[in-house]
Amino acid sequence: MKKKDIKILLVDDEPDILEIVGYNLSAEGYQVITADNGADGVKLAKKKKPQLIILDVMMPEMDGIEACAQIRKLPELEETIIAFLTARGEDYSQMAGFDAGADDYITKPIKPKVLVSKVKALLRRFKDDTASSNVVKIKDLIINRDEYKVIKDGEEIILPRKEFELLSLLTSKPGKVFKREDILDSVWGAEVIVGGRTIDVHIRKLREKIGDESFKTVKGVGYKFVV
């Protein structure tokens, strides 16, 4: 996908952030849409269907956590990448963001060039539409990597993109222990800095949706998918 075809929705109640971040992303060639509150952000997301949404957490009318949760309920936006851009760096706000369906968490202040690099890393996951079909079947679980669909016992399970990519990685080699650093590099990318608890949060959500027995923690090493 070419830059000129990529839409980025930036939602923040600080005019300076909208201006500076919006300018730098526009200068890179992306289509930038802005909103200054969560409620308008959700409306624009439905209308414009952006590939990436960057949300502030603390905003009037509707905060970023609630906006993210509402966006994640929309089937037409299930592949949209959502990242939080906020000054709040506490673990609890990060966990709330991931629980709501966010893919990443960016702490401000951040240099424009660094933010642009992070955006490029987030968007790197989009694959060419001509890619070959890639469907994995493990017992009662079907994972369609082309369509980002997961079916368990005949019922579709909706997963945020990062949860899907983590599941896809672990099921690519059932029984293999994937080291934490390899998971971070494969799923989040070397250029994206995330907290140490990021993997744990995503594994917990997958256990809730797929089944606790399917995932095993190897203490001090990483995780594996158990058949």
C-alpha positions, 0 to 999 in steps of 0.5 A: 500500500502506497503512502498516499493511500494510507489514512491516519486518524489523529485524535488529541485535545491538544491543538499543538499535538494535532498541528505538529504531529499532523504536519509531520505525518502529512509531510511523509505523504500520509492522509491525516484526519484529525479530531479533538475529542474521542466522540468525534474520533469514533465518528470519523473512524466509522466514516473514513475507515483509516488504516491507523488511529493514534489516540490520546487517553485523556480527552473531553466527551469520551476518553481514548480508552472508551473510544478504542473500545467502541472502535474495536466493536466495528467489524469494518475496522477490525484490521485498523491499527490503534496506538495511544499517544499520551503522556501517561506512562503508568502500567495501569493505563497501558493495561487498560489500553491493551484491554480495550484493543489497542495495538501499541502505546507511544509515550509523549513527548516524542520527537517528530522523526521518532514518531514517524519511524514508529508509524512506519513500523506500525504500518509495515504489517500491511501485506500485498493483496496478492499474497497467497492464502495462508490457513492453519488448522489445529484441532478445533482452531482455524487461523486464516492469516490472509483474512485475519480470522480465527474460528474455534469450534465453528464460531469466529473469534474477533481478535485485535491485530496484535493478539492475532499476530501473536497467536499466528506466531505461536501456532506457526510451530506448535510446541516450540518455545518462543523467546520473549525477545523473539516475540517482541521482534516478530510481532511488534518490530525492532523499531517499536518500543513497548513495555515489558508486560506487553506480551503478558497482557496479550497472552492473558487475553488470548487465554481468555478467548482461545483457552488457557490450556492452549498456552504455556508459560516457560518461566524466564524464557517465553511462551509456547502453543500447546496442542 
